[in-house]
């Protein structure tokens, strides 16, 4: 098992899946009779409460539609806007206040109540589970949690104004029979004005539906844009490897190789060619991991122009609406 909180039962005619999170359990099945059998067994071992068809699980709202299921956090978003009195604010179309303004740790304007800033960022961190469009904002504003300043708070409130523009957005999990994975990898380069660390981003879809994404600052300074892109590639390869295994546990056997799209030709060239030189030898471990996955046939690497790079929205503050 690749997730010890995920239990499955397979027969020749059905598959029953049972993910467990503390005392919250979800049951999914092919066969209704098998589902009733599992529920009866669980009730005999532990006292359980059957809440019927899924509508809400771990803070996520699940709505069935003709195309599949919509996963959202509508109530959570509305409660967040109400908590900080943002319902009547003028909505905005971009997540961050001003893409051209750099934020620093010390801006000579400390907040008198830093706990309110931390509450907003903590809740936005939870909300990004269904809103990849705010992932960069959350990553960016999280670095100021220790001693938030007034400009940081203004940006956090701006994110709430952005959410008020479309508070009911979520992600669509398609019910199509397409179970192919596509992954997109991207990064900025030394965009942080103080640390000069880059941001790694990946965005992964299953049958065209987003299932995994992340925007995270890299742990060390990248010496070139190629190195930053390559470090981002390593992250997405690790995530793809895990997803292929866990989907296999669910009897979804993913066709290999899984295509990974990157908008940097030099980074793709390094992965496909076992040649090191003075500018790339220091990233050898990352190179070996990505190249090994490529040689094993787990992944394939492809160039994608920036205009079609789905991960790009999580590398920067957007200057305008998508």
Backbone torsions as a table, in degrees:
resi	resn	phi	psi	omega
1	UNK	NA	139.4	179.2
2	UNK	-99.7	-3.5	172.2
3	UNK	-147.0	114.1	-173.1
4	UNK	-76.2	0.2	173.6
5	UNK	-103.2	6.9	-179.7
6	UNK	-115.4	117.6	-178.5
7	UNK	-113.2	142.2	179.6
8	UNK	-134.0	152.7	174.2
9	UNK	-134.7	119.4	-177.4
10	UNK	-113.5	138.0	170.1
11	UNK	-127.2	-178.3	-179.8
12	UNK	-67.8	-19.3	-175.0
13	UNK	-120.9	-7.2	-174.8
14	UNK	-153.0	163.0	174.2
15	UNK	-134.0	128.1	175.6
16	UNK	-115.4	131.1	-177.3
17	UNK	-118.9	135.0	-176.2
18	UNK	-136.5	91.2	172.7
19	UNK	-82.3	139.4	-176.8
20	UNK	-124.3	131.0	172.9
21	UNK	-131.2	101.0	-175.0
22	UNK	57.3	-107.6	-179.5
23	UNK	-110.7	14.5	175.2
24	UNK	-103.0	127.5	-176.0
25	UNK	-128.8	138.6	175.5
26	UNK	-118.9	134.4	178.2
27	UNK	-115.9	127.7	175.1
28	UNK	-129.1	144.6	-173.1
29	UNK	-152.6	164.0	167.8
30	UNK	-91.1	-36.2	-168.9
31	UNK	-116.7	121.7	-177.9
32	UNK	-64.3	-38.2	179.8
33	UNK	-62.9	-41.9	178.1
34	UNK	-64.6	-37.8	178.4
35	UNK	-62.4	-45.7	178.6
36	UNK	-62.3	-36.2	178.7
37	UNK	-64.6	-42.2	179.4
38	UNK	-66.6	-41.8	179.3
39	UNK	-62.8	-40.8	178.5
40	UNK	-63.4	-42.8	179.0
41	UNK	-61.8	-45.6	-179.7
42	UNK	-63.5	-39.8	-179.1
43	UNK	-67.1	-28.9	177.2
44	UNK	-74.0	-30.5	-179.6
45	UNK	-86.7	-40.0	-179.4
46	UNK	-137.5	151.2	176.0
47	UNK	-78.2	116.3	-177.8
48	UNK	-118.0	160.4	177.1
49	UNK	-118.9	119.7	-179.3
50	UNK	-86.3	115.1	-178.6
51	UNK	-95.2	5.8	176.2
52	UNK	80.8	-156.2	-178.4
53	UNK	-60.6	140.1	-176.0
54	UNK	-66.1	130.5	170.8
55	UNK	-130.4	-20.4	-173.9
56	UNK	-153.6	129.4	-179.6
57	UNK	-151.7	121.8	177.8
58	UNK	53.1	41.0	177.9
59	UNK	83.1	0.3	179.8
60	UNK	-105.0	134.6	177.0
61	UNK	-92.2	132.2	-176.2
62	UNK	-117.5	119.6	-177.6
63	UNK	-124.8	125.5	178.2
64	UNK	-80.0	138.6	177.6
65	UNK	-140.4	169.6	-177.6
66	UNK	-57.8	-28.2	-177.4
67	UNK	-88.2	-11.8	-177.8
68	UNK	150.5	-126.1	179.1
69	UNK	-129.2	138.2	173.9
70	UNK	-101.7	124.0	177.5
71	UNK	-104.3	121.5	-176.6
72	UNK	-145.1	176.6	175.7
73	UNK	-135.4	55.2	-174.6
74	UNK	-62.3	-51.2	-178.0
75	UNK	-62.4	-41.0	179.1
76	UNK	-61.5	-42.0	-179.7
77	UNK	-65.1	-45.4	179.6
78	UNK	-63.3	-39.5	177.8
79	UNK	-65.2	-38.5	178.7
80	UNK	-64.1	-44.3	179.0
81	UNK	-64.4	-38.1	179.2
82	UNK	-68.6	-38.8	-178.6
83	UNK	-59.4	-35.7	-178.0
84	UNK	-109.5	21.4	173.2
85	UNK	53.3	47.1	-176.8
86	UNK	-106.0	2.9	-175.6
87	UNK	-64.6	-31.6	-175.3
88	UNK	-100.3	6.1	176.5
89	UNK	-73.0	153.5	176.3
90	UNK	-68.6	123.5	179.2
91	UNK	-65.0	153.0	176.5
92	UNK	-125.9	164.3	-172.9
93	UNK	-106.8	-2.0	176.6
94	UNK	-124.9	145.3	-174.2
95	UNK	-68.6	-35.7	-178.4
96	UNK	-106.8	153.7	-171.1
97	UNK	-60.0	-53.3	-177.9
98	UNK	-148.6	113.1	-176.0
99	UNK	-63.2	-22.2	-176.6
100	UNK	-88.1	-11.0	-177.2
101	UNK	-93.9	124.5	179.2
102	UNK	-86.2	137.4	174.9
103	UNK	-99.9	141.0	179.7
104	UNK	-122.1	162.6	178.8
105	UNK	-62.2	-46.4	-179.9
106	UNK	-112.1	111.0	179.7
107	UNK	-117.5	19.6	175.5
108	UNK	57.8	33.1	178.9
109	UNK	-150.8	66.9	-177.2
110	UNK	-65.1	146.4	176.6
111	UNK	-75.2	140.7	176.2
112	UNK	-73.0	-28.3	178.6
113	UNK	-128.5	85.3	-178.1
114	UNK	-68.1	-17.1	-177.4
115	UNK	-64.3	-32.3	-179.7
116	UNK	-66.0	-39.5	177.0
117	UNK	-63.2	-44.0	-178.6
118	UNK	-65.2	-34.5	177.4
119	UNK	-65.3	-43.9	180.0
120	UNK	-60.6	-49.4	-176.6
121	UNK	-65.5	-39.5	177.6
122	UNK	-60.5	-41.1	-179.4
123	UNK	-74.8	-34.7	174.9
124	UNK	-65.6	-34.4	177.7
125	UNK	-61.9	-38.8	176.3
126	UNK	-71.3	-38.4	-176.8
127	UNK	-67.4	-28.3	-178.3
128	UNK	-67.5	-5.4	174.4
129	UNK	-63.3	-25.0	176.2
130	UNK	-123.1	5.1	-178.9
131	UNK	-132.0	79.2	178.4
132	UNK	-61.5	-18.5	-179.0
133	UNK	-68.9	-14.6	177.6
134	UNK	-107.7	7.5	-176.0
135	UNK	-60.6	-43.3	179.8
136	UNK	-64.0	-42.4	-179.9
137	UNK	-58.8	-45.8	-178.3
138	UNK	-63.4	-45.4	178.0
139	UNK	-60.5	-43.2	-175.9
140	UNK	-68.4	-45.8	-176.0
141	UNK	-78.5	-19.0	-179.8
142	UNK	-66.6	-23.0	-177.3
143	UNK	-73.6	-5.9	-178.9
144	UNK	-109.3	17.0	-175.6
145	UNK	-66.3	-31.0	-175.1
146	UNK	-64.1	-45.4	-178.7
147	UNK	-143.5	72.1	-176.1
148	UNK	-64.2	146.5	-178.8
149	UNK	-114.7	168.8	-178.4
150	UNK	-56.9	-46.0	178.3
151	UNK	-60.4	-32.9	177.3
152	UNK	-64.9	-42.6	-179.8
153	UNK	-65.1	-39.0	178.4
154	UNK	-61.5	-38.8	177.4
155	UNK	-68.4	-39.3	178.9
156	UNK	-63.2	-42.3	177.6
157	UNK	-66.7	-31.1	176.6
158	UNK	-64.6	-37.3	176.4
159	UNK	-60.9	-40.0	178.2
160	UNK	-64.5	-38.9	176.2
161	UNK	-63.5	-36.5	176.4
162	UNK	-63.9	-42.9	179.3
163	UNK	-64.8	-33.8	-179.2
164	UNK	-67.0	-17.7	177.8
165	UNK	-68.4	-33.0	179.2
166	UNK	-153.5	72.2	-174.0
167	UNK	-69.8	-14.4	-174.5
168	UNK	-99.0	8.1	179.5
169	UNK	-65.7	149.8	175.7
170	UNK	-153.2	-161.7	177.9
171	UNK	-116.2	146.6	178.8
172	UNK	-99.9	121.4	170.9
173	UNK	-96.1	107.5	-172.8
174	UNK	-69.8	144.4	176.8
175	UNK	-92.8	13.8	178.8
176	UNK	-68.3	164.6	-179.5
177	UNK	-85.6	4.4	178.0
178	UNK	-76.7	114.5	179.3
179	UNK	-116.2	29.9	178.4
180	UNK	-83.7	143.7	177.6
181	UNK	-100.9	137.6	169.1
182	UNK	-128.8	138.9	-178.0
183	UNK	-127.2	142.6	179.2
184	UNK	-123.0	133.5	-177.2
185	UNK	-125.9	136.8	-179.2
186	UNK	-154.5	170.1	174.2
187	UNK	-160.5	159.5	165.6
188	UNK	-92.0	-167.3	175.0
189	UNK	-142.6	119.8	178.2
190	UNK	43.6	40.5	-177.4
191	UNK	-74.8	-24.5	179.1
192	UNK	-69.4	119.5	-173.5
193	UNK	-66.6	-24.6	-176.9
194	UNK	-98.2	-52.0	-176.2
195	UNK	-86.6	-21.6	-174.5
196	UNK	59.9	25.3	174.0
197	UNK	-88.5	150.2	-179.1
198	UNK	-93.2	169.8	179.3
199	UNK	-113.4	124.7	174.5
200	UNK	-91.1	140.6	-178.6
201	UNK	-138.3	139.1	166.0
202	UNK	-137.7	155.2	-178.5
203	UNK	-144.6	119.2	-172.6
204	UNK	-123.0	135.1	179.0
205	UNK	-118.8	151.2	172.8
206	UNK	-122.7	114.0	-176.4
207	UNK	60.8	29.3	-179.7
208	UNK	88.6	-7.9	-179.9
209	UNK	-98.9	136.3	179.4
210	UNK	-68.5	130.6	179.1
211	UNK	-124.8	-16.4	179.8
212	UNK	-157.1	135.8	177.9
213	UNK	-156.2	156.1	179.3
214	UNK	-160.2	141.8	171.1
215	UNK	-126.6	115.2	-173.8
216	UNK	-144.6	139.3	178.5
217	UNK	-70.5	138.3	-178.9
218	UNK	-71.4	149.1	-174.2
219	UNK	-73.1	-20.5	-179.3
220	UNK	-133.8	165.6	178.4
221	UNK	-77.0	129.0	175.8
222	UNK	-84.9	134.0	-175.6
223	UNK	-81.1	-10.4	178.1
224	UNK	-155.0	163.7	177.6
225	UNK	-65.0	-32.0	177.9
226	UNK	-63.6	-43.9	178.9
227	UNK	-63.1	-40.7	178.5
228	UNK	-61.3	-43.4	178.7
229	UNK	-65.0	-37.5	-177.2
230	UNK	-71.4	-37.5	175.7
231	UNK	-63.2	-36.4	175.9
232	UNK	-66.2	-37.7	177.2
233	UNK	-60.1	-41.3	-179.7
234	UNK	-60.2	-39.9	-179.8
235	UNK	-63.3	-45.0	-176.7
236	UNK	-71.4	-33.3	177.6
237	UNK	-63.7	-41.6	178.0
238	UNK	-62.8	-41.0	179.8
239	UNK	-67.9	-42.0	178.1
240	UNK	-61.9	-42.5	179.3
241	UNK	-57.9	-44.7	179.6
242	UNK	-68.1	-42.5	-179.2
243	UNK	-62.1	-40.9	178.7
244	UNK	-60.9	-40.8	-179.2
245	UNK	-69.6	-44.6	-176.4
246	UNK	-71.8	-33.5	174.9
247	UNK	-68.5	-30.7	173.2
248	UNK	-63.0	-37.1	175.3
249	UNK	-61.6	-25.9	179.1
250	UNK	-94.6	15.5	179.8
251	UNK	64.4	22.1	172.0
252	UNK	-102.5	100.3	-175.0
253	UNK	-92.0	110.4	-174.1
254	UNK	-81.0	132.0	177.7
255	UNK	-70.2	129.2	177.2
256	UNK	-99.9	152.2	1.0
257	UNK	-82.4	152.0	176.2
258	UNK	-82.5	124.0	-179.0
259	UNK	-73.1	132.2	174.4
260	UNK	-118.4	128.8	-174.8
261	UNK	-107.3	129.5	-178.8
262	UNK	-134.6	143.7	-177.6
263	UNK	-100.7	26.4	178.1
264	UNK	-128.3	108.7	-176.0
265	UNK	-63.6	-38.0	-178.4
266	UNK	-63.4	-39.9	178.8
267	UNK	-64.8	-39.8	177.2
268	UNK	-65.5	-37.4	-180.0
269	UNK	-64.3	-41.1	178.8
270	UNK	-61.6	-42.0	-178.1
271	UNK	-65.8	-35.2	-173.7
272	UNK	-90.6	-9.5	-176.6
273	UNK	-127.1	119.6	-177.8
274	UNK	-78.5	54.8	-179.3
275	UNK	-124.5	122.3	178.4
276	UNK	-108.6	148.3	174.0
277	UNK	-142.8	-172.1	-170.0
278	UNK	-58.4	-30.3	-174.9
279	UNK	-86.9	-13.3	-174.7
280	UNK	-125.2	-5.7	-173.7
281	UNK	-65.7	-25.2	-178.5
282	UNK	-75.9	-9.5	177.0
283	UNK	-108.9	30.7	-172.9
284	UNK	-61.1	-40.6	-177.6
285	UNK	-62.3	-46.6	177.0
286	UNK	-59.5	-41.7	180.0
287	UNK	-61.1	-46.1	-177.9
288	UNK	-62.3	-41.1	-177.6
289	UNK	-65.6	-47.3	180.0
290	UNK	-66.1	-44.0	-178.0
291	UNK	-66.4	-37.3	178.7
292	UNK	-62.8	-43.7	177.5
293	UNK	-63.5	-34.6	177.3
294	UNK	-67.7	-45.0	-178.7
295	UNK	-69.1	-31.2	177.8
296	UNK	-73.1	-12.5	-179.6
297	UNK	86.7	9.0	178.6
298	UNK	-69.7	-39.1	-176.0
299	UNK	-129.6	163.0	166.6
300	UNK	-131.9	147.7	-175.3
301	UNK	-110.7	135.8	-175.9
302	UNK	-138.3	146.1	174.7
303	UNK	-82.5	140.6	174.2
304	UNK	-134.8	135.0	177.8
305	UNK	-66.4	154.2	-177.4
306	UNK	-58.1	-30.0	-179.7
307	UNK	-66.5	-20.8	179.6
308	UNK	-113.2	11.9	-178.0
309	UNK	-85.4	103.4	-175.4
310	UNK	-65.8	-25.7	-178.6
311	UNK	-78.7	-10.0	-172.8
312	UNK	-60.9	-32.5	-175.9
313	UNK	-66.7	-14.0	-178.7
314	UNK	-103.2	12.7	179.0
315	UNK	-104.1	-10.0	-172.5
316	UNK	-159.1	165.9	170.6
317	UNK	-79.3	123.2	-175.8
318	UNK	-75.4	135.8	-179.8
319	UNK	-78.1	-12.1	-178.6
320	UNK	-159.5	174.7	-179.0
321	UNK	-65.1	155.1	178.7
322	UNK	-68.2	NA	NA
